[in-house]
Amino acid sequence: MKKILLVAIGLSAIFTSCKNVLDIEDLQSLDEEKVWKDPNLINAYMANLYTVFGNWNTSADAYSEQLVGIPMQLNTITPTAGPFKTWNYTNIRKINTAIQKVQESTSITEDVKNKTLGEAYFLRAYVYFDMLRLYGGIPYITIPQDAKTDDLNTPRNSTKETFDLLVKDLDEAIKLLPQTIEKSSSNYGRIDGNFAAAFKAKVLLYKASPQFNPSNPFNNAYWKEAHAANKTAYEQLIKNSYSLTPDYANITLQEKGPEVVFAVINTYPNKVANWDYGVRPGYESRGPAGAVPTWDFVKEFPMKDGKIYSDPTGKYFKSDTDFLQSYWMNRDPRFDKSIVWNGKIYEVSGKAGKRQYTSLGIADALDNFGINPAAGINSTNQDRYSGFFILKNSKLSLKQTEVETQYDVDFVLMRLAEVMLNYAETANETGDLATAQDMLNQLRKRAGIEPGTDGKYGVTASNRDQMREAILAERNIELCFEGHRFWDLRRSNKLKTLDKGTKYGVEAIAINADGSEMDIKQASTLAKTYQLKEANFKYSILQVPKNGVKVSEVPDTYYFFPIQQSIIDRNPKVLQNKDWGGTFNPTME
């Protein structure tokens, strides 16, 4: 407890209402019981638990087609190895302790008690949901277990029981939390009823999803429940003055913007993150970029009319060959605000008129990509780069020396656009195609896509199946690099989209007006003053990674991951999932 509090008191500085939290007599001799009598110490304890929300993660979409890398190969995930091993009962115990102690306390006001319990119930649901979507039903423990007196070998609740208990916690949180914490409030950054309602709606979307109902994916009774919750969440946010940020580029950069439902607060120098450090081209950062988009994903952005380039009914229809040589032209404006490509204007670190190059022999060694023999050098980036970088959420004003230590943009964990897409999905599955279309229209209008003569912004869906695909595609673009894609494919039973897949990048080689290759020294000289534009290059597709053909292996068993064998060894009552040698059914069926 003492160690937890020392950490918590430091973290509580993110909430300005905790200004007197250090005004205690002796931290080293702190009595646990004193914590639950002091609102400042309770606040500090709860602040420590907010770390469950994480922070910016450049690799959040590493398991999808959005980013370069083949992280899942044959037998990557087993009961004894691989990622997705969350079993966070340490934080569950801390949360349960807070709930029990605050309920027992007679020394704090009802306001403090309600606020603390509301946050704790939400946090318990949040932590359990993280495990539920990995494994299905889990032991849903609601008391701080005593190692000496309690039977710690707790069995798994069924998946239905887990969902029900989780929603019960969220309902309790919604009752106790203030519905809205204003952006101007000193408590901004804490959980409120709006976030709790939106998160509950998301949980129920998962409950109804094909992942949890594989034999009846779209006609099960849970869709109605999910739709009611998502409608409530959306309408509540609109009533409380949430709206889409006018410019897609500013969703996170305009901190405390109208679209932000919940954000993790970052403030230099006390708390910073590593987004720009991980996505900027190496020459503009402190080393090679750790996350870069694939050509496969670049192609998924619609054109300005909202249709894919290969759609023959589209205003900007192109063949694959023509598209490759002009992929940056007439695109959905979100493309320009999300991706950096060869020759693009990229005014980073205050460099007016700067263009970013990726061409071998022209770009810096930390930025190049390609195999052009005329360059006379080999790129060291063939296994990690693609010829593209991430622009979205970058704070371009940071100088090269500052990206590692001064990126303090708030991490937006949930925003109105996600709530709208969740609502669109449940509306579609319950027969309300018009509402689903309206949600997409609003998002595409904000993006800057042309409305078309029918006012549908390029969406051609006319039935439930087509609209389902349109919503999934829209999520892929609107929420790109925010950590949703893999989970969206998984809950939609579409992991086959990733299975047996390879990934590609695009090499750029400078050319003369007649199409012949430009002398590399001449090209390099012109590039130094940013005279080479996108059209001054020819483009070809290269597989990445270059060395050895690597293929994604994403079998159907990955819809529910195995519980670690070490967990089962410690607690034999935790049964393994049926696709991993056990008997537990992780679905709702």
Secondary structure as UniProt FT lines:
FT   HELIX           2..11
FT   HELIX           12..14
FT   HELIX           16..18
FT   TURN            19..22
FT   HELIX           27..29
FT   HELIX           32..35
FT   TURN            36..37
FT   HELIX           39..49
FT   HELIX           50..53
FT   TURN            58..63
FT   TURN            65..66
FT   TURN            74..75
FT   TURN            79..80
FT   HELIX           89..104
FT   HELIX           110..135
FT   TURN            147..149
FT   HELIX           159..176
FT   TURN            183..184
FT   TURN            186..189
FT   HELIX           193..208
FT   TURN            210..212
FT   TURN            214..215
FT   TURN            217..219
FT   HELIX           222..239
FT   TURN            240..241
FT   HELIX           248..250
FT   TURN            251..253
FT   TURN            255..256
FT   TURN            258..259
FT   STRAND          260..264
FT   TURN            268..270
FT   HELIX           275..279
FT   HELIX           282..284
FT   TURN            285..286
FT   HELIX           295..298
FT   TURN            299..300
FT   TURN            304..305
FT   TURN            309..310
FT   TURN            312..313
FT   TURN            315..316
FT   HELIX           320..324
FT   TURN            325..330
FT   HELIX           333..336
FT   TURN            337..338
FT   STRAND          339..341
FT   TURN            342..343
FT   STRAND          344..345
FT   HELIX           348..350
FT   TURN            352..353
FT   STRAND          355..356
FT   TURN            360..362
FT   TURN            365..367
FT   HELIX           373..375
FT   TURN            382..384
FT   STRAND          388..390
FT   TURN            392..393
FT   TURN            396..397
FT   TURN            400..405
FT   STRAND          411..415
FT   HELIX           416..429
FT   TURN            430..431
FT   HELIX           433..447
FT   TURN            452..455
FT   TURN            457..458
FT   HELIX           464..478
FT   TURN            479..481
FT   HELIX           485..491
FT   TURN            492..493
FT   HELIX           495..497
FT   TURN            498..500
FT   STRAND          503..511
FT   TURN            513..514
FT   HELIX           520..528
FT   TURN            529..530
FT   HELIX           534..536
FT   STRAND          537..544
FT   HELIX           556..559
FT   HELIX           565..570
FT   TURN            572..573
FT   HELIX           578..580
//
